[in-house]
Amino acid sequence: IMTEKQAIETAKETLRKILKENHGSTKDEKAMEAIEQLSQLWKTCSIKSVSETAKSAPNSKLVLGDWKIISAPDFPNGTLVESTTKDGNTCHKFQYTLGRISFNIFQ
């Protein structure tokens, strides 16, 4: 039997895998389902630190730290490009023009 913590970790890993397969797109049906599943696990968890964070995430000490976005930005006209990470792995990222990403304030 899986503990609540294990279920949350498994759901997180599933979501990460789906996002990676879809170049970070949260619009994929599987991604939306994985997000909903993780959200429900998070909201109904009986672990005190998790349930307290779910109620007031912006005020939680658990949100402090280094964060990395793993979903794609939702701006139009992005170009998917291949790049190399610091450790030499290949990854895909969306690239935008400065005008597009800044809502054309630099034109």
Backbone as XML, in Angstrom:
<?xml version="1.0"?>
<chain id="A" units="angstrom">
  <residue number="1" name="ILE">
    <atom name="N" x="0.852" y="-1.187" z="0.000"/>
    <atom name="CA" x="0.000" y="0.000" z="0.000"/>
    <atom name="C" x="0.892" y="1.243" z="0.000"/>
  </residue>
  <residue number="2" name="MET">
    <atom name="N" x="0.556" y="2.162" z="-0.879"/>
    <atom name="CA" x="1.331" y="3.390" z="-1.038"/>
    <atom name="C" x="0.904" y="4.426" z="0.002"/>
  </residue>
  <residue number="3" name="THR">
    <atom name="N" x="1.875" y="5.085" z="0.633"/>
    <atom name="CA" x="1.565" y="6.155" z="1.576"/>
    <atom name="C" x="1.155" y="7.406" z="0.808"/>
  </residue>
  <residue number="4" name="GLU">
    <atom name="N" x="0.569" y="8.367" z="1.508"/>
    <atom name="CA" x="0.180" y="9.628" z="0.861"/>
    <atom name="C" x="1.385" y="10.326" z="0.258"/>
  </residue>
  <residue number="5" name="LYS">
    <atom name="N" x="2.492" y="10.328" z="0.989"/>
    <atom name="CA" x="3.709" y="10.974" z="0.485"/>
    <atom name="C" x="4.198" y="10.286" z="-0.779"/>
  </residue>
  <residue number="6" name="GLN">
    <atom name="N" x="4.183" y="8.966" z="-0.803"/>
    <atom name="CA" x="4.602" y="8.223" z="-1.992"/>
    <atom name="C" x="3.660" y="8.492" z="-3.164"/>
  </residue>
  <residue number="7" name="ALA">
    <atom name="N" x="2.362" y="8.585" z="-2.881"/>
    <atom name="CA" x="1.385" y="8.863" z="-3.938"/>
    <atom name="C" x="1.628" y="10.241" z="-4.547"/>
  </residue>
  <residue number="8" name="ILE">
    <atom name="N" x="1.932" y="11.231" z="-3.703"/>
    <atom name="CA" x="2.218" y="12.582" z="-4.193"/>
    <atom name="C" x="3.502" y="12.579" z="-5.018"/>
  </residue>
  <residue number="9" name="GLU">
    <atom name="N" x="4.537" y="11.920" z="-4.536"/>
    <atom name="CA" x="5.808" y="11.854" z="-5.280"/>
    <atom name="C" x="5.618" y="11.146" z="-6.615"/>
  </residue>
  <residue number="10" name="THR">
    <atom name="N" x="4.837" y="10.077" z="-6.630"/>
    <atom name="CA" x="4.563" y="9.359" z="-7.879"/>
    <atom name="C" x="3.796" y="10.252" z="-8.847"/>
  </residue>
  <residue number="11" name="ALA">
    <atom name="N" x="2.809" y="10.991" z="-8.342"/>
    <atom name="CA" x="2.031" y="11.898" z="-9.188"/>
    <atom name="C" x="2.912" y="13.022" z="-9.739"/>
  </residue>
  <residue number="12" name="LYS">
    <atom name="N" x="3.830" y="13.524" z="-8.932"/>
    <atom name="CA" x="4.761" y="14.566" z="-9.397"/>
    <atom name="C" x="5.644" y="14.025" z="-10.515"/>
  </residue>
  <residue number="13" name="GLU">
    <atom name="N" x="6.170" y="12.832" z="-10.322"/>
    <atom name="CA" x="7.053" y="12.229" z="-11.322"/>
    <atom name="C" x="6.298" y="11.964" z="-12.622"/>
  </residue>
  <residue number="14" name="THR">
    <atom name="N" x="5.060" y="11.512" z="-12.503"/>
    <atom name="CA" x="4.228" y="11.287" z="-13.688"/>
    <atom name="C" x="4.024" y="12.596" z="-14.439"/>
  </residue>
  <residue number="15" name="LEU">
    <atom name="N" x="3.711" y="13.668" z="-13.713"/>
    <atom name="CA" x="3.513" y="14.972" z="-14.346"/>
    <atom name="C" x="4.801" y="15.457" z="-15.014"/>
  </residue>
  <residue number="16" name="ARG">
    <atom name="N" x="5.929" y="15.321" z="-14.334"/>
    <atom name="CA" x="7.217" y="15.726" z="-14.929"/>
    <atom name="C" x="7.470" y="14.971" z="-16.234"/>
  </residue>
  <residue number="17" name="LYS">
    <atom name="N" x="7.198" y="13.671" z="-16.224"/>
    <atom name="CA" x="7.411" y="12.837" z="-17.420"/>
    <atom name="C" x="6.520" y="13.305" z="-18.570"/>
  </residue>
  <residue number="18" name="ILE">
    <atom name="N" x="5.256" y="13.547" z="-18.275"/>
    <atom name="CA" x="4.316" y="13.999" z="-19.310"/>
    <atom name="C" x="4.735" y="15.358" z="-19.854"/>
  </residue>
  <residue number="19" name="LEU">
    <atom name="N" x="5.128" y="16.278" z="-18.984"/>
    <atom name="CA" x="5.575" y="17.597" z="-19.441"/>
    <atom name="C" x="6.819" y="17.478" z="-20.317"/>
  </residue>
  <residue number="20" name="LYS">
    <atom name="N" x="7.727" y="16.613" z="-19.934"/>
    <atom name="CA" x="8.937" y="16.423" z="-20.737"/>
    <atom name="C" x="8.596" y="15.866" z="-22.116"/>
  </residue>
  <residue number="21" name="GLU">
    <atom name="N" x="7.694" y="14.895" z="-22.152"/>
    <atom name="CA" x="7.290" y="14.292" z="-23.430"/>
    <atom name="C" x="6.600" y="15.301" z="-24.349"/>
  </residue>
  <residue number="22" name="ASN">
    <atom name="N" x="5.936" y="16.291" z="-23.762"/>
    <atom name="CA" x="5.165" y="17.268" z="-24.523"/>
    <atom name="C" x="5.834" y="18.640" z="-24.554"/>
  </residue>
  <residue number="23" name="HIS">
    <atom name="N" x="7.144" y="18.672" z="-24.332"/>
    <atom name="CA" x="7.921" y="19.920" z="-24.375"/>
    <atom name="C" x="7.336" y="20.984" z="-23.459"/>
  </residue>
  <residue number="24" name="GLY">
    <atom name="N" x="6.840" y="20.556" z="-22.302"/>
    <atom name="CA" x="6.347" y="21.488" z="-21.301"/>
    <atom name="C" x="4.907" y="21.933" z="-21.480"/>
  </residue>
  <residue number="25" name="SER">
    <atom name="N" x="4.211" y="21.422" z="-22.472"/>
    <atom name="CA" x="2.840" y="21.861" z="-22.727"/>
    <atom name="C" x="1.884" y="21.319" z="-21.667"/>
  </residue>
  <residue number="26" name="THR">
    <atom name="N" x="1.178" y="22.238" z="-21.012"/>
    <atom name="CA" x="0.171" y="21.842" z="-20.030"/>
    <atom name="C" x="-1.199" y="21.676" z="-20.679"/>
  </residue>
  <residue number="27" name="LYS">
    <atom name="N" x="-1.283" y="21.894" z="-21.979"/>
    <atom name="CA" x="-2.556" y="21.803" z="-22.690"/>
    <atom name="C" x="-2.872" y="20.374" z="-23.138"/>
  </residue>
  <residue number="28" name="ASP">
    <atom name="N" x="-1.888" y="19.481" z="-23.068"/>
    <atom name="CA" x="-2.103" y="18.084" z="-23.413"/>
    <atom name="C" x="-3.092" y="17.464" z="-22.427"/>
  </residue>
  <residue number="29" name="GLU">
    <atom name="N" x="-3.995" y="16.620" z="-22.920"/>
    <atom name="CA" x="-5.021" y="16.020" z="-22.070"/>
    <atom name="C" x="-4.415" y="15.225" z="-20.917"/>
  </residue>
  <residue number="30" name="LYS">
    <atom name="N" x="-3.346" y="14.473" z="-21.196"/>
    <atom name="CA" x="-2.691" y="13.699" z="-20.130"/>
    <atom name="C" x="-2.085" y="14.628" z="-19.079"/>
  </residue>
  <residue number="31" name="ALA">
    <atom name="N" x="-1.528" y="15.751" z="-19.511"/>
    <atom name="CA" x="-0.951" y="16.709" z="-18.561"/>
    <atom name="C" x="-2.039" y="17.298" z="-17.671"/>
  </residue>
  <residue number="32" name="MET">
    <atom name="N" x="-3.163" y="17.654" z="-18.272"/>
    <atom name="CA" x="-4.264" y="18.220" z="-17.487"/>
    <atom name="C" x="-4.784" y="17.209" z="-16.463"/>
  </residue>
  <residue number="33" name="GLU">
    <atom name="N" x="-4.865" y="15.947" z="-16.860"/>
    <atom name="CA" x="-5.310" y="14.903" z="-15.939"/>
    <atom name="C" x="-4.300" y="14.711" z="-14.804"/>
  </residue>
  <residue number="34" name="ALA">
    <atom name="N" x="-3.014" y="14.727" z="-15.132"/>
    <atom name="CA" x="-1.975" y="14.554" z="-14.118"/>
    <atom name="C" x="-1.968" y="15.726" z="-13.134"/>
  </residue>
  <residue number="35" name="ILE">
    <atom name="N" x="-2.186" y="16.933" z="-13.642"/>
    <atom name="CA" x="-2.248" y="18.112" z="-12.777"/>
    <atom name="C" x="-3.445" y="18.003" z="-11.832"/>
  </residue>
  <residue number="36" name="GLU">
    <atom name="N" x="-4.578" y="17.587" z="-12.360"/>
    <atom name="CA" x="-5.775" y="17.438" z="-11.529"/>
    <atom name="C" x="-5.567" y="16.367" z="-10.465"/>
  </residue>
  <residue number="37" name="GLN">
    <atom name="N" x="-4.951" y="15.251" z="-10.841"/>
    <atom name="CA" x="-4.702" y="14.182" z="-9.880"/>
    <atom name="C" x="-3.769" y="14.668" z="-8.767"/>
  </residue>
  <residue number="38" name="LEU">
    <atom name="N" x="-2.700" y="15.347" z="-9.133"/>
    <atom name="CA" x="-1.761" y="15.857" z="-8.135"/>
    <atom name="C" x="-2.446" y="16.890" z="-7.239"/>
  </residue>
  <residue number="39" name="SER">
    <atom name="N" x="-3.254" y="17.730" z="-7.820"/>
    <atom name="CA" x="-3.985" y="18.741" z="-7.056"/>
    <atom name="C" x="-4.900" y="18.092" z="-6.020"/>
  </residue>
  <residue number="40" name="GLN">
    <atom name="N" x="-5.618" y="17.055" z="-6.420"/>
    <atom name="CA" x="-6.516" y="16.374" z="-5.491"/>
    <atom name="C" x="-5.749" y="15.680" z="-4.369"/>
  </residue>
  <residue number="41" name="LEU">
    <atom name="N" x="-4.636" y="15.042" z="-4.699"/>
    <atom name="CA" x="-3.810" y="14.404" z="-3.673"/>
    <atom name="C" x="-3.306" y="15.445" z="-2.671"/>
  </residue>
  <residue number="42" name="TRP">
    <atom name="N" x="-2.877" y="16.576" z="-3.188"/>
    <atom name="CA" x="-2.335" y="17.655" z="-2.371"/>
    <atom name="C" x="-3.405" y="18.214" z="-1.433"/>
  </residue>
  <residue number="43" name="LYS">
    <atom name="N" x="-4.597" y="18.449" z="-1.979"/>
    <atom name="CA" x="-5.684" y="19.060" z="-1.195"/>
    <atom name="C" x="-6.235" y="18.129" z="-0.118"/>
  </residue>
  <residue number="44" name="THR">
    <atom name="N" x="-6.205" y="16.824" z="-0.370"/>
    <atom name="CA" x="-6.812" y="15.878" z="0.575"/>
    <atom name="C" x="-5.797" y="15.187" z="1.478"/>
  </residue>
  <residue number="45" name="CYS">
    <atom name="N" x="-4.556" y="15.552" z="1.386"/>
    <atom name="CA" x="-3.499" y="14.900" z="2.160"/>
    <atom name="C" x="-3.660" y="15.188" z="3.656"/>
  </residue>
  <residue number="46" name="SER">
    <atom name="N" x="-3.444" y="14.179" z="4.464"/>
    <atom name="CA" x="-3.555" y="14.348" z="5.916"/>
    <atom name="C" x="-2.226" y="14.712" z="6.572"/>
  </residue>
  <residue number="47" name="ILE">
    <atom name="N" x="-1.139" y="14.754" z="5.805"/>
    <atom name="CA" x="0.159" y="15.151" z="6.355"/>
    <atom name="C" x="0.084" y="16.645" z="6.661"/>
  </residue>
  <residue number="48" name="LYS">
    <atom name="N" x="0.341" y="17.010" z="7.903"/>
    <atom name="CA" x="0.113" y="18.385" z="8.376"/>
    <atom name="C" x="0.838" y="19.433" z="7.532"/>
  </residue>
  <residue number="49" name="SER">
    <atom name="N" x="2.107" y="19.250" z="7.244"/>
    <atom name="CA" x="2.855" y="20.261" z="6.489"/>
    <atom name="C" x="2.304" y="20.433" z="5.079"/>
  </residue>
  <residue number="50" name="VAL">
    <atom name="N" x="1.819" y="19.354" z="4.479"/>
    <atom name="CA" x="1.258" y="19.417" z="3.132"/>
    <atom name="C" x="-0.093" y="20.114" z="3.158"/>
  </residue>
  <residue number="51" name="SER">
    <atom name="N" x="-0.973" y="19.728" z="4.083"/>
    <atom name="CA" x="-2.313" y="20.320" z="4.130"/>
    <atom name="C" x="-2.246" y="21.803" z="4.488"/>
  </residue>
  <residue number="52" name="GLU">
    <atom name="N" x="-1.325" y="22.188" z="5.362"/>
    <atom name="CA" x="-1.173" y="23.607" z="5.704"/>
    <atom name="C" x="-0.668" y="24.403" z="4.506"/>
  </residue>
  <residue number="53" name="THR">
    <atom name="N" x="0.246" y="23.826" z="3.744"/>
    <atom name="CA" x="0.759" y="24.496" z="2.547"/>
    <atom name="C" x="-0.344" y="24.621" z="1.500"/>
  </residue>
  <residue number="54" name="ALA">
    <atom name="N" x="-1.146" y="23.593" z="1.334"/>
    <atom name="CA" x="-2.233" y="23.621" z="0.357"/>
    <atom name="C" x="-3.240" y="24.723" z="0.671"/>
  </residue>
  <residue number="55" name="LYS">
    <atom name="N" x="-3.437" y="25.012" z="1.956"/>
    <atom name="CA" x="-4.386" y="26.046" z="2.360"/>
    <atom name="C" x="-3.832" y="27.450" z="2.145"/>
  </residue>
  <residue number="56" name="SER">
    <atom name="N" x="-2.510" y="27.613" z="2.291"/>
    <atom name="CA" x="-1.912" y="28.942" z="2.186"/>
    <atom name="C" x="-0.506" y="28.846" z="1.607"/>
  </residue>
  <residue number="57" name="ALA">
    <atom name="N" x="-0.411" y="28.378" z="0.373"/>
    <atom name="CA" x="0.896" y="28.140" z="-0.253"/>
    <atom name="C" x="1.815" y="29.360" z="-0.278"/>
  </residue>
  <residue number="58" name="PRO">
    <atom name="N" x="1.329" y="30.569" z="-0.618"/>
    <atom name="CA" x="2.245" y="31.715" z="-0.682"/>
    <atom name="C" x="2.896" y="32.059" z="0.659"/>
  </residue>
  <residue number="59" name="ASN">
    <atom name="N" x="2.271" y="31.648" z="1.752"/>
    <atom name="CA" x="2.802" y="31.968" z="3.081"/>
    <atom name="C" x="3.593" y="30.823" z="3.702"/>
  </residue>
  <residue number="60" name="SER">
    <atom name="N" x="3.736" y="29.732" z="3.006"/>
    <atom name="CA" x="4.412" y="28.563" z="3.556"/>
    <atom name="C" x="5.931" y="28.692" z="3.466"/>
  </residue>
  <residue number="61" name="LYS">
    <atom name="N" x="6.610" y="28.198" z="4.472"/>
    <atom name="CA" x="8.072" y="28.147" z="4.451"/>
    <atom name="C" x="8.562" y="27.134" z="3.412"/>
  </residue>
  <residue number="62" name="LEU">
    <atom name="N" x="7.687" y="26.220" z="3.009"/>
    <atom name="CA" x="8.067" y="25.188" z="2.038"/>
    <atom name="C" x="8.239" y="25.727" z="0.625"/>
  </residue>
  <residue number="63" name="VAL">
    <atom name="N" x="7.759" y="26.943" z="0.341"/>
    <atom name="CA" x="7.889" y="27.477" z="-1.014"/>
    <atom name="C" x="9.211" y="28.201" z="-1.224"/>
  </residue>
  <residue number="64" name="LEU">
    <atom name="N" x="9.981" y="28.394" z="-0.170"/>
    <atom name="CA" x="11.273" y="29.052" z="-0.311"/>
    <atom name="C" x="12.273" y="28.106" z="-0.957"/>
  </residue>
  <residue number="65" name="GLY">
    <atom name="N" x="13.168" y="28.651" z="-1.769"/>
    <atom name="CA" x="14.176" y="27.808" z="-2.393"/>
    <atom name="C" x="14.374" y="28.162" z="-3.851"/>
  </residue>
  <residue number="66" name="ASP">
    <atom name="N" x="15.097" y="27.329" z="-4.551"/>
    <atom name="CA" x="15.362" y="27.525" z="-5.974"/>
    <atom name="C" x="14.300" y="26.772" z="-6.767"/>
  </residue>
  <residue number="67" name="TRP">
    <atom name="N" x="13.650" y="27.480" z="-7.677"/>
    <atom name="CA" x="12.584" y="26.899" z="-8.479"/>
    <atom name="C" x="12.958" y="26.946" z="-9.937"/>
  </residue>
  <residue number="68" name="LYS">
    <atom name="N" x="12.485" y="25.980" z="-10.686"/>
    <atom name="CA" x="12.719" y="25.916" z="-12.120"/>
    <atom name="C" x="11.396" y="25.637" z="-12.805"/>
  </residue>
  <residue number="69" name="ILE">
    <atom name="N" x="11.050" y="26.445" z="-13.789"/>
    <atom name="CA" x="9.805" y="26.224" z="-14.516"/>
    <atom name="C" x="9.997" y="25.033" z="-15.459"/>
  </residue>
  <residue number="70" name="ILE">
    <atom name="N" x="9.029" y="24.123" z="-15.449"/>
    <atom name="CA" x="9.127" y="22.953" z="-16.330"/>
    <atom name="C" x="7.982" y="22.910" z="-17.325"/>
  </residue>
  <residue number="71" name="SER">
    <atom name="N" x="7.109" y="23.910" z="-17.270"/>
    <atom name="CA" x="6.028" y="23.978" z="-18.256"/>
    <atom name="C" x="6.349" y="25.077" z="-19.261"/>
  </residue>
  <residue number="72" name="ALA">
    <atom name="N" x="5.790" y="24.956" z="-20.433"/>
    <atom name="CA" x="6.052" y="25.924" z="-21.505"/>
    <atom name="C" x="5.242" y="27.198" z="-21.268"/>
  </residue>
  <residue number="73" name="PRO">
    <atom name="N" x="5.802" y="28.352" z="-21.596"/>
    <atom name="CA" x="5.032" y="29.591" z="-21.504"/>
    <atom name="C" x="3.843" y="29.527" z="-22.465"/>
  </residue>
  <residue number="74" name="ASP">
    <atom name="N" x="2.797" y="30.232" z="-22.140"/>
    <atom name="CA" x="1.588" y="30.190" z="-22.960"/>
    <atom name="C" x="1.466" y="31.454" z="-23.812"/>
  </residue>
  <residue number="75" name="PHE">
    <atom name="N" x="2.531" y="31.808" z="-24.526"/>
    <atom name="CA" x="2.525" y="32.942" z="-25.430"/>
    <atom name="C" x="2.396" y="32.421" z="-26.858"/>
  </residue>
  <residue number="76" name="PRO">
    <atom name="N" x="1.740" y="33.165" z="-27.733"/>
    <atom name="CA" x="1.623" y="32.706" z="-29.128"/>
    <atom name="C" x="2.936" y="32.885" z="-29.889"/>
  </residue>
  <residue number="77" name="ASN">
    <atom name="N" x="3.074" y="32.139" z="-30.960"/>
    <atom name="CA" x="4.186" y="32.257" z="-31.912"/>
    <atom name="C" x="5.555" y="31.908" z="-31.342"/>
  </residue>
  <residue number="78" name="GLY">
    <atom name="N" x="5.604" y="31.038" z="-30.358"/>
    <atom name="CA" x="6.890" y="30.577" z="-29.858"/>
    <atom name="C" x="7.479" y="29.550" z="-30.794"/>
  </residue>
  <residue number="79" name="THR">
    <atom name="N" x="8.789" y="29.483" z="-30.844"/>
    <atom name="CA" x="9.480" y="28.510" z="-31.680"/>
    <atom name="C" x="10.162" y="27.501" z="-30.768"/>
  </residue>
  <residue number="80" name="LEU">
    <atom name="N" x="9.910" y="26.233" z="-30.991"/>
    <atom name="CA" x="10.549" y="25.185" z="-30.208"/>
    <atom name="C" x="11.956" y="24.969" z="-30.741"/>
  </residue>
  <residue number="81" name="VAL">
    <atom name="N" x="12.964" y="25.178" z="-29.878"/>
    <atom name="CA" x="14.357" y="25.025" z="-30.299"/>
    <atom name="C" x="15.059" y="24.003" z="-29.404"/>
  </residue>
  <residue number="82" name="GLU">
    <atom name="N" x="16.041" y="23.360" z="-29.966"/>
    <atom name="CA" x="16.832" y="22.385" z="-29.217"/>
    <atom name="C" x="18.047" y="23.098" z="-28.644"/>
  </residue>
  <residue number="83" name="SER">
    <atom name="N" x="18.372" y="22.808" z="-27.387"/>
    <atom name="CA" x="19.549" y="23.411" z="-26.779"/>
    <atom name="C" x="20.239" y="22.381" z="-25.885"/>
  </residue>
  <residue number="84" name="THR">
    <atom name="N" x="21.371" y="22.766" z="-25.341"/>
    <atom name="CA" x="22.147" y="21.877" z="-24.487"/>
    <atom name="C" x="22.220" y="22.462" z="-23.084"/>
  </residue>
  <residue number="85" name="THR">
    <atom name="N" x="21.981" y="21.631" z="-22.084"/>
    <atom name="CA" x="22.041" y="22.073" z="-20.699"/>
    <atom name="C" x="23.492" y="22.158" z="-20.244"/>
  </residue>
  <residue number="86" name="LYS">
    <atom name="N" x="23.707" y="22.712" z="-19.060"/>
    <atom name="CA" x="25.061" y="22.841" z="-18.508"/>
    <atom name="C" x="25.759" y="21.494" z="-18.360"/>
  </residue>
  <residue number="87" name="ASP">
    <atom name="N" x="24.969" y="20.450" z="-18.099"/>
    <atom name="CA" x="25.574" y="19.123" z="-17.929"/>
    <atom name="C" x="25.662" y="18.331" z="-19.234"/>
  </residue>
  <residue number="88" name="GLY">
    <atom name="N" x="25.392" y="19.004" z="-20.368"/>
    <atom name="CA" x="25.583" y="18.391" z="-21.671"/>
    <atom name="C" x="24.387" y="17.654" z="-22.236"/>
  </residue>
  <residue number="89" name="ASN">
    <atom name="N" x="23.264" y="17.671" z="-21.542"/>
    <atom name="CA" x="22.064" y="16.991" z="-22.045"/>
    <atom name="C" x="21.333" y="17.871" z="-23.050"/>
  </residue>
  <residue number="90" name="THR">
    <atom name="N" x="20.651" y="17.244" z="-23.965"/>
    <atom name="CA" x="19.845" y="17.968" z="-24.943"/>
    <atom name="C" x="18.464" y="18.204" z="-24.366"/>
  </residue>
  <residue number="91" name="CYS">
    <atom name="N" x="17.952" y="19.414" z="-24.573"/>
    <atom name="CA" x="16.601" y="19.722" z="-24.126"/>
    <atom name="C" x="15.934" y="20.618" z="-25.161"/>
  </residue>
  <residue number="92" name="HIS">
    <atom name="N" x="14.647" y="20.786" z="-25.024"/>
    <atom name="CA" x="13.886" y="21.644" z="-25.929"/>
    <atom name="C" x="13.294" y="22.799" z="-25.134"/>
  </residue>
  <residue number="93" name="LYS">
    <atom name="N" x="13.356" y="23.994" z="-25.710"/>
    <atom name="CA" x="12.825" y="25.189" z="-25.068"/>
    <atom name="C" x="12.065" y="26.002" z="-26.101"/>
  </residue>
  <residue number="94" name="PHE">
    <atom name="N" x="11.142" y="26.827" z="-25.611"/>
    <atom name="CA" x="10.445" y="27.740" z="-26.498"/>
    <atom name="C" x="11.199" y="29.054" z="-26.544"/>
  </residue>
  <residue number="95" name="GLN">
    <atom name="N" x="11.309" y="29.621" z="-27.730"/>
    <atom name="CA" x="12.031" y="30.871" z="-27.932"/>
    <atom name="C" x="11.063" y="31.888" z="-28.537"/>
  </residue>
  <residue number="96" name="TYR">
    <atom name="N" x="11.151" y="33.119" z="-28.047"/>
    <atom name="CA" x="10.266" y="34.190" z="-28.498"/>
    <atom name="C" x="11.103" y="35.398" z="-28.862"/>
  </residue>
  <residue number="97" name="THR">
    <atom name="N" x="10.555" y="36.264" z="-29.706"/>
    <atom name="CA" x="11.237" y="37.524" z="-29.993"/>
    <atom name="C" x="11.028" y="38.452" z="-28.806"/>
  </residue>
  <residue number="98" name="LEU">
    <atom name="N" x="11.924" y="39.409" z="-28.624"/>
    <atom name="CA" x="11.804" y="40.343" z="-27.509"/>
    <atom name="C" x="10.488" y="41.105" z="-27.595"/>
  </residue>
  <residue number="99" name="GLY">
    <atom name="N" x="10.084" y="41.485" z="-28.805"/>
    <atom name="CA" x="8.816" y="42.195" z="-28.967"/>
    <atom name="C" x="7.638" y="41.360" z="-28.529"/>
  </residue>
  <residue number="100" name="ARG">
    <atom name="N" x="7.618" y="40.079" z="-28.906"/>
    <atom name="CA" x="6.489" y="39.204" z="-28.565"/>
    <atom name="C" x="6.428" y="38.940" z="-27.067"/>
  </residue>
  <residue number="101" name="ILE">
    <atom name="N" x="7.539" y="38.654" z="-26.447"/>
    <atom name="CA" x="7.542" y="38.297" z="-25.023"/>
    <atom name="C" x="7.275" y="39.520" z="-24.151"/>
  </residue>
  <residue number="102" name="SER">
    <atom name="N" x="7.545" y="40.723" z="-24.660"/>
    <atom name="CA" x="7.330" y="41.947" z="-23.871"/>
    <atom name="C" x="6.088" y="42.704" z="-24.330"/>
  </residue>
  <residue number="103" name="PHE">
    <atom name="N" x="5.223" y="42.025" z="-25.068"/>
    <atom name="CA" x="3.984" y="42.617" z="-25.559"/>
    <atom name="C" x="4.263" y="43.862" z="-26.408"/>
  </residue>
  <residue number="104" name="ASN">
    <atom name="N" x="5.352" y="43.796" z="-27.191"/>
    <atom name="CA" x="5.745" y="44.811" z="-28.172"/>
    <atom name="C" x="6.101" y="46.181" z="-27.581"/>
  </residue>
  <residue number="105" name="ILE">
    <atom name="N" x="6.487" y="46.255" z="-26.323"/>
    <atom name="CA" x="6.855" y="47.559" z="-25.756"/>
    <atom name="C" x="8.222" y="48.012" z="-26.236"/>
  </residue>
  <residue number="106" name="PHE">
    <atom name="N" x="9.005" y="47.133" z="-26.868"/>
    <atom name="CA" x="10.336" y="47.517" z="-27.359"/>
    <atom name="C" x="10.331" y="47.845" z="-28.838"/>
  </residue>
  <residue number="107" name="GLN">
    <atom name="N" x="9.181" y="47.982" z="-29.465"/>
    <atom name="CA" x="9.138" y="48.309" z="-30.901"/>
    <atom name="C" x="9.151" y="49.796" z="-31.112"/>
  </residue>
</chain>
